[in-house]
């Protein structure tokens, strides 16, 4: 076969692979990007708010709010907003394009790394196969599709790392200075992408030092290569200088992120940091074919990063790279894998793989899988197809193409028809907030109507009134809206002061979330208690993922409180938790638990329980409130998980503190009239086993006696 024919075949195959990759990333990374994920993650909204501040002239290289984020994602989103407006697409398009670009750059990088053998002879088919398989597997990966479609700054890390290494390899080999300078530019940009990028300098350092072995020849080689090293480091340093200066002036901002990567400071490592580190190493190696990331933000149903056939070829490729570690391409892939796994391995309190923190190692993982396929092909060709190499190549092409195609179809089906419908994703991406924004945006301006929204997430650095970044980014309607983090101190008084600032207020509309739509702890009950006491209920409108309750005749002439006083009711349980007090009432009237509580025909009741836990408690508790009729039959039951003031469960540990649980009851009309006893059971959410009162050794505690009249 002539050289010209060979080049034509190579170009034809390369063009076909490039077209297939472009089609795959369009379908999986870019299609319906403004629809799926169907909500907005908190981080996406925070990026959007920072981008809006940039468009207002408030520039920075590092944005410290909400534990800090590097600036590249913010500026690319700001650019997208300037063209597309404050939309979901503007948030996600820059990072989705970065994820798509990584696939194409990985094809090029694989071709560069393996397109020549160690003697400098061209091996274009090897380079095309390794690069094409690595890029193809990255393109159709379900986990990388999920990450790539979200506005996560981590998506820029693999793109610029692959670009840097490709340009460095390309420029160093040909001694072309501008390519080396461009590689340095990409290396400098890495520090503006994601916290895991702080490990990339160790990759460059270790890979460079590996060429100095053996030491005698290495020093002589260093003198020759030193000018290129200077160009690379000079370009990288120039680009990285602004963020390095920022961290030098604000070291606390550097460490506020870095402390997430210190396993030696975690509770799990106390007394055995090496053991905890080795556990994390094993956990993340298990992700490569055996164990999955349980976080629905990164993954689907805890699936491993690699499926079984990918895992076989990856481990084969890794084994061959170890065997041939003296060859630069193999050595670089091994170092890349080891160094860029460290951000995940060193993370604190990790009990399962975190594929987001592993994202810097993902290109190396898929290239090693490509190496495994190539080595398998070489073995089979030499053993069974020595005289029929074309047949072997054709069979390989068909098998690999079909496998990647099948996986791509599976990923498409899983993501677009299954993943987005899961309740965990619905909660993770706060889909209910998007529904609420659409409802509120349709409301006409009304100076006498106020909307109050409970927001269970904590948003640091966003002012006295807590805001949801996703809501603040997308909502541009005319209705008066106030968000409250409902575990904030003096919530009742803060709501009262907010309403008092509104002139001629006539109606307050309170959002009541479906727990699947937005996590808010017991916030709906807190709002219901307040407005049951200080307002007149008008009715409710249901919107699927939430309801809006309307109240009129808002009383602002007295101090708002959840309860006037607590009746002491000290109950010590053998599970290191105690009930310290109780209050119950109906409307604005607080009732005594020492007498029969007559609820009349209204059948509404609010209840406050105050708790205290021992320091370091590691049990998550819930309570079960039950009504028993005079025959001792259970007529009603409601179970509630106990949340502490910082919106953590009782098993979160920490110092002992008092906290309240507030509940609003509306007993059903079909509950027969008569006398009832309300009893309390405290139990572990994990074991479902009740804890008992010390000295009494019974799980149930009588709280109050109630009387219900015939309902209207």
N, C-alpha and C positions, 0 to 999 in steps of 0.2 A: 504494500500500500504506500502510495507516495506521501511525502510530508505535507503537501498541500491538501490532499484528501483527509489526512489525519487531523490537520488544523481545522478543516471545515466541519468534520464530525464533532470535534471537541467544542467548537463554537456553537454548533447546533444543540448539543446536549446542554452546554452551559446556559444558552438562551432559554431552553425548555425548563431547566431547573429554576432559573431566575423568574420566568413567567409564573411557574407553579407557586413559588414562594410569595410573589407579589399578590397572586390571587388568594392564597391562604391567609396572609396577614390582613388583606382587605376584608375578607369574610369574617375572620375571627377577631381581629383587633379593632376594626373601624366601623363595621356595619352596625347600625342602630345604636351608635355610641351614646346618643343623648337619651336613649330609652332604657338600656341595660348597662349596669345595674340601675334598677328603676327608681331608687332613691338617691340620697347623697350621704356619704360617710362624713363623720365629723371632720376628719382631716381634709377632705375635699373642700368643705365649706370654709375651713380656716385658711387654706391656700387662696381661695377666692377672695376672702376679706383682705388678706395681705396684698393681693394683686390690685384690689380697688384702692388701697392706700398708696401703692406705688403710682397708680394713675393720677392720684391727687398730689403727687410730688414728694411723698414720704419714702425716700429710698433707703435701702440697707443691703448689706451683703449677708446678714444673718438676722432672722426675725425671731426674737426671743420669746414671744408669747406662746403659751401652750407647750412648754418644755422645749421650744426652739425648733426652727426648721431652716435649712439652707436655702439660699436665694434663687437658684436657677429655676426651679419650678414656678416660683412666684412671678418672675419676670416673663417667662414664656406664657404663663396664663394671662398676665396683664396684656401682652401683645395680642393674644387670641381674643380677649374681651374687647380690645379696641376695634376689632373687625366684626366679632359675632355678638357683642353685647353681653349682658350678665345672664348667661345661659349655662346649662349643664354641659353643652357641647364645648363651650369655651374653656371650661374647667378640664375636661378630659382629653381634648384633642392633642395638646402638646405631649403629654405622657404616653398616649396611645401611639402617636407617631414615633416617639422614641423607642417604644417596645417593638413596633414594626421595623424601624430602622435597624435595631439590633440584629434581627433575623438576617437582613441583607448583608450587614457588615460581617456577620459571623461566617457567611458563605465565602466572602473575600478573605477573611482571616484564615480559615481552614485551607483555602487554596494556597495562600502565601506560605503557611507553615509546612505543608506537606507537598507542595508543588515541585520541590527539588529534593533529591536525596542528599546524603551527607558528603558525597563527592561533587556536588554541584550539578549533577545531571538532572534534566527536567523529568519530572514524574507527574505530568498534569492530571492524568486520570486518578491517581491517588489523591492529589489535592482536591480535585473536584468531588470525589466520592466522600472524603472525610468532611469537607466543608459543607457539601450539599446535605449529607445525612444529619450533621450537627444542626444546621440551620433549619432543616425540615422538621426535626424533632422539637426544636425550640418553638417553631411556628405553630405546631399542632398540639403542644402541651396544654392540657386543661388548666393546670395551676398557673402557668405563665400567661395564659389567656385571661384568667380571672384577675391577676395582678396588673397585667398590661392594659386592661380596659378601665381601671380606676385611676383617679388623679393622685397617684402616689409618687412622691419624688424619687423613690427607689428605682423607678424605671429608667432614669437617666444614667445610673451607675453602670450597668452592663453595656449601654451604648457607647459611652465615652471610654470605658476601659477597653472594649474591643477595638474601637477606632485608634486609641493610643497604641495598643500592641501591634495592630496591623500597620500603621504608619511607621512605627519604630522598626519593625522587621523589614519593611519595604525600603525604608530610607537607609538603615544601617548596612543592609546587604549591598546596596548600590552606592553607598557613600554620598547620598544626596542630602545636602544640609537642610533644605527647606522642608523635606519630609520629616526629618528628625525634629525640627523646630515645631512643626505641626503636631507631632506626637507629644512633645513637651507641653504644647498648648492644651491638648486634650487631658494630659495628666494634671495640669493646673486646674482645669475645670471640674475634675472629679471632686474636689473638696467642696464644691457648691451643690453637690447632688444629694448625698445621703450619708448618714453617720458611718455606715459600713465602708465607705470610700476611704476613711482614714487608715485603713489597712493596706490600701494599694501601694503606698511608698515602700512598704516592707516587701511586696512582690517585686518591685523594680530593683530594690537593693539586693535581695537574695538571688535573683536571676542574674544580675550583673556580677555579683561576687562569685557565682558558680563558674564563670569563665576564667577566674584567676587560679583555678585548680588544674594541674599542680602549680604550686606557688611560684616556682622558678620561671616557668614559661608565662605564667599569668601576669607577673609584674612587667615583663617585657611587652606583653600584649596591651597592658593598660596604658603604657606610654603612647602607643599608636592610637588607641581608641579615645584617649582623654579629651581631645577637642570635641568629638561628638557627644561625649558625656556632658561636657560643659554647655553645649548648645541645648541639649535636652533639659538639663537642670535649670539653665538660665530662662528658657521659655516657660517652663513649669513654674518657677519661682515668681516670674513677672506676673503671670496670670493669677497665681494663688496669693500674691502679696496682700490684696485688700482684706481677704478673710483671715489671713494669718495675723495681720496687724490688729484686726478687730478682736481676735481671740487673745492676743497679747495684752490688749487694753482691758478686755473683759474676760479674764480666765474663768470666772464662774459660769459663763455661758458655754464655754467649751466643756466643762466638767458636768454641767447639768444634763448633757446628752451622754457623755462618756461613762457616767456612773451606771448606766443601764448595761454596760458591758463588763461588769466586774463581778464575776461569780463568787470571788473570794469574799465579797461583802454580803452575800445572800445568807438567809437563815439556813438554807439547805446545806451550805458548805461548812457550817461551823464545826470545827474540830477535824475536818477532813476535806480541805479545799482541792487536793489532788483527786480524791475520789469523786467529788462533785464534777470536776472538770472532765474526768474520764467518762463519767456517766453521760455528760452532754455530748462528748465526742461520739459515743456509741449511739445515742439518740438520733443524732443528725446523720450519721452514716446509715442508720436504719431507714432514713427517709429515701435513700437511693434504692428503692425497690421493695421495702419490707414494712414500713410504717409511715402513716400520713400525718400531715399538719391538721390538727382539729379545728383551726380557725377558719370559719366560713368566709372571712374577708379575703383569705389567701387561697382557699382550697375548696374542694367539694367532698363532703362525707369522709374526711380523714384519709383520702387516697394518697398512696406514696407518690413521691415526685416522679419516679420512673415506673412504668408498668413492667410486667415480668420480662418481656423480650428485650426492652430497653435496658433493664437492669443487667441481664446476662451479658450484653455487649459492652455496657459501661464497665463492669467489673473485669471483663476480659481486656478491654482497652486500658484500664488502669493498671492491670497486671503487666501488660506488655510495656507500658510506659515506665514502670519500675524496672523492668528487665533492661530497657534501653535508655535509662536515665542519662547516660552520657551524651545522647543526641539532643541538641538544644530544644527542638520542638516538643519532644516528649517531656524533657525536664521542665520546660516552662508550664506545660499543662498540669504537671504534678504540683509544682509550686503554687500555681494559680488556684488549684483546688484547695490545697492545704491552707493557704493564707486567707482566702476569701470565705472559707468556712468559719474562720475564727469569730467574726461578729456574732454568729449564731451560737457557736459553741461556748463562748465566754459570757453569754447573756445570763442575767440573774434569774434564778428560780424557773428555769426551763425544764419542764417535764415531758415535753413533746416537741417534735421538729417545728421549726419556724422557717418556712420557705421564703418569707419576705426578707429576713435577715440573711438568707442564703443566696439572694438574687445575684450578688457579685460573682459567685462561683458557678452559676447556672450555665453560662456559655462553655466553660471548661468541661463541665459534666457532659454536655451534649456532644462536644468535640471528641471526648474520650469514648463515648458510645460509637461515634463514627470511626474512630481508630479500631475499636473492637470489630466492627463490621468489615473493615478493610483487611484486618489480620485473618479473620475467618475466611474471607474470599481468597487470600493468598494461600492459606493452608489447603483449601479445597481444590484450588487451581493446580497446585503443585502435586497433590496426591491423586486427583481423579480426572483433571481436565488439562493435563499438560499439553495434549495435542489438540485440544478444542477450547482454546482460551476465549474465543468469541462467544461460544455457547455459554461458557461459565459467566462471562460478563453480562450476557443478555439475561440469563436466569437471575443473576444477582439484581440487575436493574428492575426486573419485573417484580421480584419478591419484595425488595425494599420499597419500590413505588407503591405497590399494593398495600403494604403494611402501614406506610405513612398515610396513604389515602384513607384507609379504614379508620385509623386513629383520628384523622382530621374530621371525618364524618361523625365519629363518636363524640369528639369534643364539641363539635357544632351542636349536635343533638342535646348533649348533656347541659351545655351552657345555656343555650337559648330556650330549651324546653323544660329543664328540670331545676338547674341551680337557682335561677332567679325566682322560682316559685317557693323555695324553702322558707320556712318561718324564721330560721336563723338569719338568712340573708335579709329578709323583710325587716328584722330588728336591727341587724348590723348596719344597714344602709338607711335606716329611719324612713322607710317608704311613706309612712303616715304623714310625715312633715310635708312631703311634696303634695299629697292630697289636701292637707290643710291650707297650704299656700294658694292652691288653686281656688279653694272655697273663699278664702279671705280676699283674694284679688278681685273677686266678683262683687264684693260688698261696696255699696255707694258710700261716699263720705258722710259721716254722721258724728257731729261733735258731742252728742249726748250718749253715745254707745261706746263701750270699752270692751275689748276682748282680752281675757287673761289666759295665759297658756302655761301649764306646769311643764317644767323642763328638768328631767331628772339627771341630766349630764352636768358635770362640773366644767366650766369654761374659765380657766384662769386668765387674769389680766384683761378682762372685758368690762370692767367698771362695776359700779354698785349694783346696777340692774343686770342680772345674768342674761346673756344672749346666746342663742344657738347660731354659730357661724353659718351653717347651711341655710337656716331660715333668713338670717340677716342678709346673706348674699343674694338669695333669690326673690325675697318678698319686696315688691315695689308698689303695693296697693295703698289705698287711701284710708282704710280702717285703722282706728287707734288700737295698737297691739302692745301688750306688756308681757314679757316672759319672766318667770320666777323659777330659780332653782329652789325647790321647796324644802330642802334641808338647810337653807340659809338661816342665820340667827334672826329671831323676831319676825318670822314670816308674816304673822297676822298683822303686826304693826306696819310692816312694809307695804302690804296690800292696802291697808287702810290709808296710809299716807299717799300712795299712788292714786287712789280713787278720790281722795280729798283735793288733789291738785286739778281735777277735771271740773270745769264749770258746768253747772246744770246737768249733772249726770242723771240719766233716766234708766238706762239698762246696762247691766253687766252680763256678758256672755262668757262662760267658763268652758274651756275645752277639757273634755274627759277622755283620755286616751284608752283605746284598746291596748291591753298589755303587750300584744304582739306587734303593735305599731310603734310604740315608743316606751322605753323603760322609764318608769317614774316612781318606782317603789310604792308607797302608800299615798301618793300625792292627790289622787282624785278624792280620797276620803278627807284629806285635810281641807281641800277647797269646799267640799260639800258640807263639812262641819261649820266652817266660817260663814258661808252664805246661807246655810240653814238657820243660823243664829242672827245674822245681820242683814238679811234680804228676804224678799218674797219670791218663791219659786213660781215661774210662769210656764215652764214646759221645756221640752228637749227636742232637738233635731238630730237624727242619726245620719252619719255619713260613711258607714262601713267601718273604717279603722278608728273612728272617734265619734263622740257625741259633743254637741254644744248645748249646755244648759243655760237657760236665760233667767235672770233675776231682776226684780224691780224693787222700788222703795228701799234703797240701800241706806242703812242707818249709819251715819257718820258722827253722831252726837255723843258717842261713848267709846271708850278704849276697847279695841278689838283684842280678844284673847281666845285661845282654844277652850280654856276652862278657867273658872274662877279660882278653884283650889282643888287639891288632891286629897282624897280621904286616905289616910294611911292604911295600907293592907300589906304588911310585910310577909311575904311567902318565900322562904329559902328552899331552893330545889337542890337536889344532890348533884346536879350537873353544872354547878358554879354559876348559876344565874338566879336572880331574885326579882320578884315583883314587889315594888316599893310603894305603889299607890294606884288609886283608881278614881276616875271621875266619869259620870254619865249624865246625860240630860236629853232634853227634847226642845229643839229650837234654842232660844236664848235662856231657857230655864235649866239650871243644874239641879239634879234630883239626888236624893240621898239613897245610898245602897243599903242602908240599915233598915229601910222600910220597904213594903211592897210598892214597886214602881208601876203606876197605872199609866199605860201608854194610850189608853182610850181608843178611839177609832182611827187616829192618825197612823199608828203603828210604826212611827219613825223613832230612832234612838241613835244618839252618838255616844261613843265610848272612848275614853283615854286610859291607857295603861302605861305606867312608868316602870322601866326596867333598869337593872344594873348587873353587869357581868364582871367576873373576876379578870384580872390582867392576864393576857396571853391565852385567853380562851380559844380553842381551836375547833369548836363545834358550831355549826350553823343551826340555829333553832328556828322553829316555826311554832305557831299556836293554833289550836283548834277551839273555836267557840261554839258551844252546843246548847240547844234548848231542849229541855225534857218536860213533858207534860206531867200531870199529877199521877198518871199510871206508870211513870218511869220510862216512857218510850221517847226515843230521840226524834224530835219533830223538825229540827233545823240544825245545820252545821255550816260553819264558814272557817276555812283555814287560811292563815296569813303568815308569810315569812317575815321574820323580824329584821328590820334594817336599822343600822346605827345612824347617827347624825351625818356622818360623812358618806352615807349611802354605800356602806359596806355591810356584809353580813356579820353576825355575831362572832363567827369563827375567824374573822380577819385578824384577831389578836389586838395588840395595842393596850393602852392603859385602860383602867376601869373608868366608866363614865355612865351617867344617867342618860336615858333616852326614852322618848315617848312613842307609843304606837297609837294612832288615832283611826277610828273606824266609824263609818256611818252605816246604819242598818235601816233597811226598808223591808219589813216583814211582809211576806206575800199575803194577798187577800184570802187565799185558800187555807191559810193556817187557822185552825179552829180557835174560836175565842176561849179564854180561860186563863188559868194560872200556869206559869212556867218557871223553871229554874234555868238560869244561864250559868253554865259551868265552863271552866277553862282547863285545857290540857296543853302542856309544853312538851315538844318532842324534837328529836334530831331530824333534820331534813334528809340526811344520808341513810340512817338506819330505820327511820320511822318509829323508833322506840321512844315512848314517853319517859320523861324524867319525873321523879316523884318528890313530894314535899317532905323535907327532913322533919322527922318526929311524927309524921302522920303516915308516910309511906303509901300514899294513894296518889294516882296521877291526876284525878279530877279535883278542881277547886271551885267551890260555889262562889260566884261573884255577886249575883243579885237575883231577886225574885221579881218576875214581871207579870203584869195582868194585861191581856189583850181583849178589847171589846170587839163586837161584830164590826167588820170593816164596812165602810160606806158603799 
